[in-house]
């Protein structure tokens, strides 16, 4: 859904209920594409499921360069522009960094789609209120949404901090247990050495 909203945003098409009336051909074409896509998936996946499973056995060192090659060819074939291929490479590196840092992709897409709408309405609200931010807290509906947003942010921070604290506590506990086990094993070895026949002879 986020990808569809992003495509509509790129083509400057107004989202909402008026999409059905103002762009009926696009709306019903999209619905028809869903039906055709599902039918094609059934036709392709059921008989060819054995082939798709074998694709999973392709080594990653071959699959990854092939995917990059086809992506570059597809991007270049649209406008015959190497600059756009570079853009895809840069955004791919940014996406890899986000994945390495455990950033979820869905909120980023939603931010890309909803960001311009939020900015436009935010500026409009400030113009109507002469730049006063309290307008977002004076009305009950907006105040409820602002409070819910703040609560969600605080809950995310709380859960992240609690998770980090638990990991640190478990790590310290495991280190202490490992140290205690090492001390116990060392003391046992000393006792065994003292009680051995060689030590009694000496």
Secondary structure as a PSIPRED ss2 file (coil, helix, strand):
# PSIPRED VFORMAT (PSIPRED V4.0)

   1 X C   1.000  0.000  0.000
   2 X H   0.000  1.000  0.000
   3 X H   0.000  1.000  0.000
   4 X H   0.000  1.000  0.000
   5 X H   0.000  1.000  0.000
   6 X H   0.000  1.000  0.000
   7 X H   0.000  1.000  0.000
   8 X H   0.000  1.000  0.000
   9 X H   0.000  1.000  0.000
  10 X H   0.000  1.000  0.000
  11 X C   1.000  0.000  0.000
  12 X C   1.000  0.000  0.000
  13 X C   1.000  0.000  0.000
  14 X C   1.000  0.000  0.000
  15 X C   1.000  0.000  0.000
  16 X C   1.000  0.000  0.000
  17 X C   1.000  0.000  0.000
  18 X H   0.000  1.000  0.000
  19 X H   0.000  1.000  0.000
  20 X H   0.000  1.000  0.000
  21 X H   0.000  1.000  0.000
  22 X H   0.000  1.000  0.000
  23 X C   1.000  0.000  0.000
  24 X H   0.000  1.000  0.000
  25 X H   0.000  1.000  0.000
  26 X H   0.000  1.000  0.000
  27 X H   0.000  1.000  0.000
  28 X H   0.000  1.000  0.000
  29 X H   0.000  1.000  0.000
  30 X H   0.000  1.000  0.000
  31 X H   0.000  1.000  0.000
  32 X H   0.000  1.000  0.000
  33 X H   0.000  1.000  0.000
  34 X H   0.000  1.000  0.000
  35 X H   0.000  1.000  0.000
  36 X H   0.000  1.000  0.000
  37 X H   0.000  1.000  0.000
  38 X H   0.000  1.000  0.000
  39 X H   0.000  1.000  0.000
  40 X H   0.000  1.000  0.000
  41 X H   0.000  1.000  0.000
  42 X H   0.000  1.000  0.000
  43 X H   0.000  1.000  0.000
  44 X H   0.000  1.000  0.000
  45 X H   0.000  1.000  0.000
  46 X H   0.000  1.000  0.000
  47 X H   0.000  1.000  0.000
  48 X C   1.000  0.000  0.000
  49 X H   0.000  1.000  0.000
  50 X H   0.000  1.000  0.000
  51 X H   0.000  1.000  0.000
  52 X H   0.000  1.000  0.000
  53 X H   0.000  1.000  0.000
  54 X H   0.000  1.000  0.000
  55 X H   0.000  1.000  0.000
  56 X C   1.000  0.000  0.000
  57 X C   1.000  0.000  0.000
  58 X C   1.000  0.000  0.000
  59 X C   1.000  0.000  0.000
  60 X H   0.000  1.000  0.000
  61 X H   0.000  1.000  0.000
  62 X H   0.000  1.000  0.000
  63 X H   0.000  1.000  0.000
  64 X H   0.000  1.000  0.000
  65 X H   0.000  1.000  0.000
  66 X H   0.000  1.000  0.000
  67 X H   0.000  1.000  0.000
  68 X H   0.000  1.000  0.000
  69 X H   0.000  1.000  0.000
  70 X H   0.000  1.000  0.000
  71 X H   0.000  1.000  0.000
  72 X H   0.000  1.000  0.000
  73 X H   0.000  1.000  0.000
  74 X H   0.000  1.000  0.000
  75 X H   0.000  1.000  0.000
  76 X H   0.000  1.000  0.000
  77 X H   0.000  1.000  0.000
  78 X H   0.000  1.000  0.000
  79 X H   0.000  1.000  0.000
  80 X C   1.000  0.000  0.000
  81 X C   1.000  0.000  0.000
  82 X H   0.000  1.000  0.000
  83 X H   0.000  1.000  0.000
  84 X H   0.000  1.000  0.000
  85 X H   0.000  1.000  0.000
  86 X H   0.000  1.000  0.000
  87 X H   0.000  1.000  0.000
  88 X H   0.000  1.000  0.000
  89 X H   0.000  1.000  0.000
  90 X H   0.000  1.000  0.000
  91 X H   0.000  1.000  0.000
  92 X H   0.000  1.000  0.000
  93 X H   0.000  1.000  0.000
  94 X H   0.000  1.000  0.000
  95 X H   0.000  1.000  0.000
  96 X H   0.000  1.000  0.000
  97 X H   0.000  1.000  0.000
  98 X H   0.000  1.000  0.000
  99 X H   0.000  1.000  0.000
 100 X H   0.000  1.000  0.000
 101 X C   1.000  0.000  0.000
 102 X C   1.000  0.000  0.000
 103 X C   1.000  0.000  0.000
 104 X C   1.000  0.000  0.000
 105 X H   0.000  1.000  0.000
 106 X H   0.000  1.000  0.000
 107 X H   0.000  1.000  0.000
 108 X H   0.000  1.000  0.000
 109 X H   0.000  1.000  0.000
 110 X H   0.000  1.000  0.000
 111 X H   0.000  1.000  0.000
 112 X H   0.000  1.000  0.000
 113 X H   0.000  1.000  0.000
 114 X H   0.000  1.000  0.000
 115 X H   0.000  1.000  0.000
 116 X H   0.000  1.000  0.000
 117 X H   0.000  1.000  0.000
 118 X H   0.000  1.000  0.000
 119 X H   0.000  1.000  0.000
 120 X H   0.000  1.000  0.000
 121 X H   0.000  1.000  0.000
 122 X H   0.000  1.000  0.000
 123 X H   0.000  1.000  0.000
 124 X H   0.000  1.000  0.000
 125 X H   0.000  1.000  0.000
 126 X H   0.000  1.000  0.000
 127 X H   0.000  1.000  0.000
 128 X H   0.000  1.000  0.000
 129 X C   1.000  0.000  0.000
 130 X C   1.000  0.000  0.000
 131 X C   1.000  0.000  0.000
 132 X C   1.000  0.000  0.000
 133 X C   1.000  0.000  0.000
 134 X C   1.000  0.000  0.000
 135 X H   0.000  1.000  0.000
 136 X H   0.000  1.000  0.000
 137 X H   0.000  1.000  0.000
 138 X H   0.000  1.000  0.000
 139 X C   1.000  0.000  0.000
 140 X H   0.000  1.000  0.000
 141 X H   0.000  1.000  0.000
 142 X H   0.000  1.000  0.000
 143 X H   0.000  1.000  0.000
 144 X H   0.000  1.000  0.000
 145 X H   0.000  1.000  0.000
 146 X H   0.000  1.000  0.000
 147 X H   0.000  1.000  0.000
 148 X H   0.000  1.000  0.000
 149 X H   0.000  1.000  0.000
 150 X H   0.000  1.000  0.000
 151 X H   0.000  1.000  0.000
 152 X H   0.000  1.000  0.000
 153 X H   0.000  1.000  0.000
 154 X H   0.000  1.000  0.000
 155 X H   0.000  1.000  0.000
 156 X H   0.000  1.000  0.000
 157 X H   0.000  1.000  0.000
 158 X H   0.000  1.000  0.000
 159 X H   0.000  1.000  0.000
 160 X H   0.000  1.000  0.000
 161 X H   0.000  1.000  0.000
 162 X H   0.000  1.000  0.000
 163 X H   0.000  1.000  0.000
 164 X H   0.000  1.000  0.000
 165 X H   0.000  1.000  0.000
 166 X H   0.000  1.000  0.000
 167 X H   0.000  1.000  0.000
 168 X H   0.000  1.000  0.000
 169 X H   0.000  1.000  0.000
 170 X H   0.000  1.000  0.000
 171 X H   0.000  1.000  0.000
 172 X H   0.000  1.000  0.000
 173 X H   0.000  1.000  0.000
 174 X H   0.000  1.000  0.000
 175 X H   0.000  1.000  0.000
 176 X H   0.000  1.000  0.000
 177 X H   0.000  1.000  0.000
 178 X H   0.000  1.000  0.000
 179 X H   0.000  1.000  0.000
 180 X H   0.000  1.000  0.000
 181 X H   0.000  1.000  0.000
 182 X H   0.000  1.000  0.000
 183 X H   0.000  1.000  0.000
 184 X H   0.000  1.000  0.000
 185 X H   0.000  1.000  0.000
 186 X H   0.000  1.000  0.000
 187 X H   0.000  1.000  0.000
 188 X H   0.000  1.000  0.000
 189 X H   0.000  1.000  0.000
 190 X H   0.000  1.000  0.000
 191 X H   0.000  1.000  0.000
 192 X H   0.000  1.000  0.000
 193 X H   0.000  1.000  0.000
 194 X H   0.000  1.000  0.000
 195 X C   1.000  0.000  0.000
 196 X C   1.000  0.000  0.000
 197 X H   0.000  1.000  0.000
 198 X H   0.000  1.000  0.000
 199 X H   0.000  1.000  0.000
 200 X H   0.000  1.000  0.000
 201 X H   0.000  1.000  0.000
 202 X C   1.000  0.000  0.000
